[in-house]
């Protein structure tokens, strides 16, 4: 299906081109990815992990406490943190005291450090990964990180400015309605089908993947 029809519906639903454009994410910048320090990547990964299945507003309201409790999320420290530090965090009222999610911090710190050793920084690692292979990156994050399956990795990539789609329920509905996706939600096949659709739309329009994704989500009544 041509993206023009989806774009027109989104414009109509949001009350015009300017109104729709105001909802689009900031255009991604590869240089900004590389400029972001590794501690900020661990912070954003942790934020998305804690938000999954929880009230997002609560995590945002507590985030200053998270930053203080995790001492700024320095990966070199957290990759080898002593167990008693994690146990203390499970009693720390500044954060959401979910031990399973707390334990993801050392694992994701190690993932960041391993990528940084090979590429110079985690931002440089993300910068070199092409958006036309977002599925490959999502699978890499799921395999090497902790609790980065589902949509958590997609939201993380959007928050840090990597140019990709988010398979929200609205986006999935549009893909299914247009016979572009028939695989089980969350499966590798469904990710590949979505990637194929977004690759075609990107080639058709020249738009960033993040803009395509937002426009698709705005094109459907919910």
N, C-alpha and C positions, 0 to 999 in steps of 0.2 A: 504493500500500500504506500502511496505517495504521502510524504509528511505534510504537504501543503494542506490537505484536508484536516488533519489533526490540529495543525497550527491555526487554521481558520476557526475551528470550534473553540479552541482555547481563547482566542481573541474575543469571540462573541460572548463566552461565558464570563470573562473578566472585565468586559466593558470597554474594550479597545486595546490597540497596540501598546500605548503608553502604560496603561494599567497592568497589562501582562508583563511587559518588560521590567516594571518595577518589582516584580516578584522573582525575577531570575537571579540566581546566585552570581556573585562577583566572578568575572571571567578568570579562569585559572591561569596562574603564571608559573612556569617551570622554574624560574629563578627564585621565586618566593619559596617554593618547595625546598630548594637546596639551602636557602638562607635560614630556614627554621632549624633550631638546634634539637639535638636528640632528646633532651629532657622534655621539650614541648611535644614531641611525638609520643613519648610514653604517657605524658599527661592526657593527651587527647584520646589515646587508645583506652586508657583506664576510665576516662569519663564515659566513653561509649559502652564499655563493658558494664559499668555500674548502671547505666541508663536502661540497658536491655531488660525488659520485663518489669520495669519499675516506673514510678512516676518521675518523669524527666525534671519537672519543676523542683522536686525535692533535691535531686542531685545538683542542679544548678545553684540552688540556694546554699548548699553546703560546700560548694567547690573551693572556696577560700580555705575552709577547714581541711579539705582533702590535700590541698597544696602544702599546707603547714604540716599536716600529719605525715605526709610522704616526703617531706624535706625537699620539695621542688622536683621530685621524680628524676633524679640523676641516675641514668641507666647503669653506669659503672658500679654504683653502690648497690642498687637493687638487684642486679643479676646474681649476687652472692650474699644476700642479706641473711643474717642468722635467723633461725626459726623463732627465737624468743621475741624478735622485733615484730614478726607477723602476728604472734599471739597477743602482743600488747596492742596492736592495731585493732584486733577483734574486740577490744574493750574500750576503744577510743571513741568518745561521743562526738568528736568533730566530724566523723565520717559515718557512712552507712556500714554497720558492722556485720558484713557478710563475708565469712572466712573463705568461702570458695572463690569469691571474686577478689578478695585481698591477695590470695595465692597466685592470681594471674599476673600480678605486677612483676615478680622476679622472672617468670617465664617470658613475658613480653619484653622485659628489659634485656634478657639474653638474646632474643630474636633481633632486637634493634642493634645490639652490640655486634652480633655476628654479621649483619648486613653492613654496618658501618666499617668494620674491619676490611671488608672486601671492596667497598665502594667509596670509602672516605667519610660518609655520613649516611644516616637513614634517609635524609632528604635527597641526597644524590642517588641513592638506590631507587626511590620512588620516581625521581625525575627521568631516569632512563627507561622506565617501564612504559611501553606505548599504550594509550587508552583503547586502541582497537583490540587489545588483549587484556581487558579488565578481568575476564574470567580467570586467566592465568594468575593474575595478581591476587585475586580473592582466594583462590585455591592455595597459593603460596602462604598467605597470611593465616589461613585456617590450619595449614599443616605445621607451620613453624611457630605460631602464636598460641595463645590460650583464650578460649571463648570468643573467637573471631569468626565464627560461622554465622549463619543467618544473615541479617542485615547489618550487624554491628560493624563489620569491616567496611561496608558501603558507606555508612554514615561517617565513620572515621575518615575515609578518603575525601568525602565531601567537605568535612569540617576543616581539613588541612589544605584544601585547594587543589587536590588531584582531580583531573578532569574525568569524571565517570558518571554512570547512571546509578539511580537508587531504585530497586524493585519494590516500591511501595505497593500497597494493595490497589491503588488507583492505576499505577503503571501496569501492573500485572493484568488488571481487568481490560485495559485498552489493548494490550498485546493479545490476550485471548479473544477478545471481540473481533479483532482483525485477523484471526487465524494465524498469528505469528508465534504462538506458544501453545503447546498442548501437553507438555511434560509435567511431572509432579512438581509442585512448588518446592524450592530449595535444592532440587536435584542438579547434578552437573549438566544434564541435558537441558534443563530449563534455563540455566545460566547461559549456555551456549546459544540457545535459540534467541534469548534476549540480546546477547551480544551481536548476533547476526543482524537483527532488526535495527539496532542502534548504529551499527557500522554502515548499513545501507542509508539510513537517514542522515548520518554525518557526511557521507559522500555526496548525497543529494543536496544538502543545504550549506555545508561548510560550518555549521554551528558547533560550539563545544558540546560534548556529551552531556555535561551538567545542565545546559540550557535545554537541550532536547528532552531530557528526563523531566525537568520541571514543567515544560510545556505539555508534555504528554499527561502528566498528573493533573494539569489544569483543564484538560479537554473533556473531562468526564464528570457527570453529576454524581455526587455521593450522598 
